[in-house]
Amino acid sequence: MSRADSAMAHGDAAGDCWKRHRPGQRRRCGFSRPRSGSRASAMRLAAGVWGLSLGLFVGCSQAPDRQEIRSDWDQQRASLKYELASSELRRGRTDSALQLAHEALGLSPSDARHLELLARTYLSRADFPSARRLLEPARTLHPRDAGIAYLLGTVYERERNWDAAIITYGDAAALDPSRLEHCLALAQARAQSGDAERAWQTLLAGKARFRDQPAWHIARAELALREGRLSGAAEAFRDAQRLGHESREIRAALGLCLYWLERYEEALVQLEPLARSMVQDGWATGSNAAAAESKASGGIGPDALIGALAGSLIAIGESQRAEGLLTRATQTRSGDAGLWTLLATARLDTGRAAAAVDAARFATRIDPRCVEAWCVLVAALQADDRVGEAREALRAVRGIAPDDPDVVMLEHALAGEAGGGW
């Protein structure tokens, strides 16, 4: 068919369609208004199509549930309050930390982190009953949570309930054996309960996992000290130092161990830097003494550190240095009998017997039952040719400790000087 024939055929069809409509109506074929019955059908069809479209829309994009939105919002608020409470607790503001931790737990009661934070806040306030009432039911709700078990063990430990502490610390260690604090807490609780053997077993069981951590060696040292094993404690403290734990606390503890072991030169290596820091911080002159003590002592009394340092100096023949150190120390710590006794010993070693007598007498006034002070007084009086006073001092110390080896030795020395009798 040619293009002309095709056009004519389309024209005839259009003309027939036009003739079927009433004159004056300008409607195109296929777009005429539907009859009344057809209109109702069309409306039903449109409604069905709209319902189908709406169903598809709802299926593809479900309207968010109001309760779900509220839950998500509560979770966000709880997380924010958790962070704020943690910050307040780190700053020591326990009142505000307690309030925020309560609010966080109220917003998200199933979150174990919030339980743990509230428990830590109670512990920081020494409110052990409240911590226990919180953690005991939480332990049932979260039986696989090592953190809750550890905190509950801490509560039992503070309450000196060692059996319960051992059980819960053991649970924490079993649930999460990778945490050093769980191992150390269990060993400490067993040691406190008097079971040193099981405490050692607990520590040694973690050796392969924790031997590269200084805290594990410090725990070894503390357990050795508890049993009086000074050599083992010194070795463990040195291991902690080799692993990079260079602190005042370790220096002080190691220095004292070495002093008690009579390894005086090694003790001086540890103790002299601490003494220098005490002098620099004003300890020897009394200015800002409390701050200097807290910096230098590492939790060990400054009197013990100064005494060990001075005793080590005297033992290696450096009595003059020891006297200078002790003279400065006793100016601010005049109430320590041990320091005055060491000062008397240093003066006696440097040939100043009269000055030694004064220092030793002062020590016996501070502590009338200090056997060592009385023995130094007897020796100083004897060196100063005051034999009668020496015998009186000896009678006094015999009343305190008649079987003490030093007392017996001084008694023999004075008896020989008197020609075999008193």
Secondary structure as GFF3:
##gff-version 3
##sequence-region A 1 422
A	DSSP	alpha_helix	3	19	.	.	.	ID=ss1
A	DSSP	alpha_helix	36	60	.	.	.	ID=ss2
A	DSSP	alpha_helix	66	90	.	.	.	ID=ss3
A	DSSP	alpha_helix	94	107	.	.	.	ID=ss4
A	DSSP	alpha_helix	112	124	.	.	.	ID=ss5
A	DSSP	alpha_helix	128	141	.	.	.	ID=ss6
A	DSSP	alpha_helix	146	158	.	.	.	ID=ss7
A	DSSP	alpha_helix	162	175	.	.	.	ID=ss8
A	DSSP	alpha_helix	180	192	.	.	.	ID=ss9
A	DSSP	alpha_helix	196	205	.	.	.	ID=ss10
A	DSSP	alpha_helix	207	210	.	.	.	ID=ss11
A	DSSP	alpha_helix	214	226	.	.	.	ID=ss12
A	DSSP	alpha_helix	230	242	.	.	.	ID=ss13
A	DSSP	alpha_helix	248	260	.	.	.	ID=ss14
A	DSSP	alpha_helix	264	280	.	.	.	ID=ss15
A	DSSP	alpha_helix	289	296	.	.	.	ID=ss16
A	DSSP	alpha_helix	302	315	.	.	.	ID=ss17
A	DSSP	alpha_helix	319	332	.	.	.	ID=ss18
A	DSSP	alpha_helix	337	349	.	.	.	ID=ss19
A	DSSP	alpha_helix	353	366	.	.	.	ID=ss20
A	DSSP	alpha_helix	371	383	.	.	.	ID=ss21
A	DSSP	alpha_helix	387	400	.	.	.	ID=ss22
A	DSSP	alpha_helix	405	417	.	.	.	ID=ss23
###
